[in-house]
Amino acid sequence: MGEKKQIPFAHLDYEQANPKNIKNIGKYIDNRGEKKRITDLILKGKHNILLEGDKGIGKTTMIYDICKENNIALFEMSCGSGMNKGDIIGRPQIDTEGSYFELGFLPKAFQLANHWKKLVFLQDEFNVLPHDEQLWFNRPLDKRRSVYANGREFGLMKDVEMTFIATINPITYGGVNSVSESVRSRYIGLVLPYPTTTELDRLIDWTDIPQQTKECVLALCQQINGLKAKGQVDYVFSPRDIDQFCDVVRTYPDWSINDVLENVVLIKYNDPQEREQVRIRIEETFGVNF
């Protein structure tokens, strides 16, 4: 029997990882030296990196900022619970001109890295993936540094560096899985803690926010973080949420503080018991009534 005929590969747009096209999604403020440490790891290009922390704490912003500052190609995979082998490895497709093979994220990353010579492959919210799908990353993450797709091995050419970076949310968040032990063992990295009040003060643009409102927001954030530590809420009010709060205050000057708190803070909590816990803290901190 003859060899199975390989399906032609679809065209790959190398510009999607062009470092000149990286969007400016914000400047990451290095509070505890974490940005410098991750930058060092990326520039060395020898290790896979795992970043764990609450939503909105700046994990993705940090990676975008580092790549933009250092002119490093960036390829992002926004992970979803419905992803499967076809998304990760690739799948045959057919159109009016015939059959072709559409590469998945992993072989695309290798091809893009070989083109740009140095690349960061960001797997955002990696632990949303089911464990069975996470396992497709074992071979690319270890010393084999390759993946098979459509009968071909994709790996790195000589002197090419690719850094895998996975961001994950705490396992206490709804809709996320743990990272399987075999995959996690292939990463080194950091757990980013919730910022202190002093750090939040530095992180946020407080322009046009009254001092009393600012102090109340900072106090409320630490109280909600305390509730999460006790298991009474799942969602912390993150720096991204605080930035959103400030933006709403500036954008809608006619809104009362009650309007802002209801539409920006309480809306984040869909569980009635959690919402009640947060409502109590809001009333105590801001001196308002709902």
C-alpha positions in Angstrom: 0.0 0.0 0.0 1.3 3.5 -0.8 1.7 6.3 1.6 -1.3 8.4 2.6 -1.3 11.6 0.5 -0.7 14.7 2.6 -3.4 17.4 2.3 -2.0 20.8 1.3 -1.6 23.2 4.1 -3.6 26.4 4.3 -1.8 29.8 3.9 -0.4 31.1 7.1 -0.4 34.8 7.7 2.9 35.6 9.5 1.8 39.2 10.1 -0.5 38.1 12.9 2.5 37.8 15.2 4.4 40.9 13.9 5.8 42.7 17.0 5.0 46.0 15.3 1.3 45.1 15.4 1.0 44.4 19.1 -1.8 46.5 20.5 -1.2 48.8 23.4 -3.6 47.5 26.0 -2.1 49.4 28.9 1.2 49.9 30.8 1.9 47.3 33.4 3.3 48.8 36.6 5.9 46.6 38.2 5.0 46.5 41.9 7.2 43.7 43.2 9.7 43.1 40.5 7.5 40.5 38.8 7.6 42.3 35.4 11.4 42.3 35.4 11.6 38.6 36.4 9.2 37.6 33.6 11.1 39.8 31.1 14.4 38.1 32.0 12.8 34.7 31.5 11.4 35.7 28.1 14.7 37.2 26.9 16.5 34.0 27.8 13.9 32.0 26.0 14.7 28.7 27.9 11.7 28.1 30.1 7.9 27.8 29.9 6.1 30.3 32.2 2.9 29.9 34.2 1.2 33.1 35.6 -1.6 32.5 38.2 -3.7 35.3 39.6 -7.2 36.8 39.8 -9.0 38.1 36.7 -8.1 41.7 36.0 -4.9 41.7 37.9 -2.8 42.4 34.8 -1.4 39.0 33.7 -2.2 39.5 30.0 -1.3 43.2 30.1 2.1 42.4 31.5 2.9 40.0 28.6 1.7 42.5 25.9 3.7 45.2 27.5 6.9 43.2 27.7 6.6 42.0 24.1 5.9 45.5 22.8 8.8 47.1 24.8 11.3 44.4 23.6 10.0 44.0 20.0 9.2 40.3 20.5 6.6 38.6 18.2 3.4 37.6 20.1 0.9 34.9 19.2 -2.1 34.5 21.5 -4.5 31.6 22.1 -7.6 32.6 24.0 -8.6 29.3 25.5 -12.1 28.1 25.7 -13.9 25.1 27.3 -15.2 24.0 23.9 -11.8 23.8 22.2 -10.7 20.4 20.9 -7.9 18.7 19.0 -9.0 20.4 15.8 -8.5 23.8 17.3 -5.1 22.9 18.9 -3.5 20.6 16.3 -5.5 21.4 13.2 -8.2 19.9 10.9 -9.0 19.2 7.3 -11.2 21.7 5.5 -12.8 21.9 2.1 -13.9 24.7 -0.2 -14.7 25.2 -3.8 -11.0 24.7 -4.7 -10.6 21.4 -2.9 -9.3 20.1 0.4 -6.7 21.8 2.6 -5.4 21.4 6.2 -6.0 24.3 8.6 -3.2 24.4 11.2 -4.2 24.6 14.8 -2.6 26.9 17.4 0.4 24.7 18.3 1.8 24.1 14.8 1.0 27.7 13.9 3.1 28.8 16.9 6.1 26.9 15.7 5.8 28.2 12.2 5.4 31.8 13.4 8.4 31.4 15.7 10.6 30.1 12.9 9.6 33.1 10.8 10.2 35.8 13.5 13.1 33.9 15.2 11.9 34.9 18.7 8.2 34.5 19.8 6.0 34.4 22.9 3.1 32.0 22.6 0.5 33.2 25.1 -2.2 30.7 26.2 -4.6 33.0 28.0 -6.8 31.4 30.7 -5.2 28.0 29.9 -7.0 26.1 32.7 -10.4 26.7 31.0 -9.3 23.9 28.7 -10.4 20.4 29.8 -7.5 18.1 31.0 -7.7 15.9 27.9 -7.0 18.9 25.7 -4.3 20.3 27.9 -2.3 17.1 27.3 -1.7 18.0 23.6 0.8 20.6 25.1 3.0 18.0 26.8 5.3 17.3 23.8 5.7 20.9 22.7 6.4 22.0 26.2 9.2 19.5 26.9 12.6 18.9 25.3 11.0 17.4 22.2 9.7 20.9 21.4 7.6 19.8 18.5 4.1 18.7 17.4 2.7 16.5 14.6 0.0 17.7 12.3 -1.2 16.3 9.0 1.7 13.8 8.8 4.4 16.4 9.4 6.5 17.3 12.4 6.6 21.0 13.4 9.5 22.1 15.5 12.0 25.0 15.9 14.8 25.7 13.6 18.3 26.4 14.8 18.7 29.5 17.0 14.9 30.1 17.2 13.4 30.7 20.6 9.7 30.3 21.6 8.5 31.0 25.1 5.2 29.3 26.1 3.3 31.5 28.6 0.1 30.2 30.2 -2.1 32.5 32.3 -4.6 30.9 34.7 -7.2 32.0 37.2 -7.5 30.4 40.6 -9.3 27.1 40.7 -11.9 28.7 43.0 -13.3 30.5 39.9 -16.3 29.0 38.2 -15.7 27.3 34.9 -12.0 26.6 35.3 -10.1 23.4 35.8 -6.8 22.7 37.5 -3.8 22.4 35.3 -3.0 18.7 34.9 0.1 17.6 36.8 2.0 16.4 33.7 1.5 19.8 32.0 2.1 21.9 35.1 5.4 20.1 35.7 6.7 21.6 32.5 6.3 25.2 33.6 8.0 27.5 36.1 6.4 30.8 37.1 4.6 33.1 39.5 1.5 33.4 41.6 0.5 37.1 41.4 -1.1 38.2 44.7 -3.9 40.7 45.1 -2.4 44.2 45.3 -2.1 45.9 48.6 -3.9 49.3 49.1 -0.6 51.1 48.4 -0.1 49.2 45.2 -3.7 49.8 44.0 -3.1 53.5 44.7 -0.2 53.4 42.3 -1.8 51.2 39.7 -5.0 53.2 39.0 -5.6 56.6 37.3 -7.5 58.5 39.9 -7.8 61.7 37.9 -11.0 63.6 38.8 -12.0 61.0 41.5 -12.8 62.7 44.9 -10.4 61.7 47.6 -13.2 60.3 49.8 -14.5 58.1 47.0 -11.0 56.9 46.3 -10.4 56.0 50.0 -13.8 54.2 50.1 -13.0 52.2 46.9 -9.6 51.1 48.2 -11.2 50.0 51.6 -14.0 48.1 49.8 -11.5 46.3 47.6 -9.6 44.9 50.6 -12.9 43.9 52.3 -14.0 42.0 49.3 -10.6 40.4 49.0 -11.1 39.3 52.7 -14.5 37.8 51.8 -12.9 35.8 49.1 -10.2 34.6 51.4 -13.0 33.3 53.7 -14.7 31.6 50.8 -17.7 33.9 51.0 -17.3 35.3 47.5 -15.6 34.0 44.4 -14.9 37.2 42.6 -12.5 39.9 43.8 -12.8 43.5 42.7 -9.7 43.7 40.5 -7.6 46.6 39.3 -9.4 46.3 36.0 -12.7 46.7 37.8 -11.4 49.7 39.7 -10.2 51.3 36.5 -13.7 50.7 35.1 -15.3 52.3 38.2 -13.2 55.4 37.8 -13.9 55.6 34.1 -17.7 55.4 34.7 -17.4 58.2 37.4 -15.6 60.4 34.9 -17.9 59.6 32.0 -21.2 60.0 33.7 -20.9 62.9 36.1 -24.7 63.1 36.7 -24.8 59.6 38.1 -25.0 59.3 41.9 -22.5 57.2 43.8 -25.4 54.7 44.3 -25.8 54.4 40.6 -22.1 53.8 40.0 -21.9 51.2 42.8 -24.9 49.3 41.6 -23.9 49.3 37.9 -20.2 48.7 38.3 -19.7 46.8 41.6 -22.9 44.8 42.5 -23.4 43.7 38.8 -20.3 41.6 39.1 -22.0 39.3 41.6 -24.7 37.1 40.2 -25.0 34.8 43.3 -27.7 36.4 45.6 -25.8 35.5 48.8 -22.5 36.9 47.4 -24.3 40.1 46.3 -25.8 40.6 49.7 -22.3 40.2 51.4 -20.9 42.9 49.0 -23.9 45.1 49.4 -23.5 45.2 53.2 -19.8 46.1 52.8 -20.7 48.9 50.3 -23.3 50.4 52.7 -20.9 50.3 55.6 -17.9 51.8 53.7 -19.7 54.4 51.5 -22.5 55.3 54.0 -25.2 54.7 51.4 -28.4 52.7 51.3 -29.7 50.4 48.6 
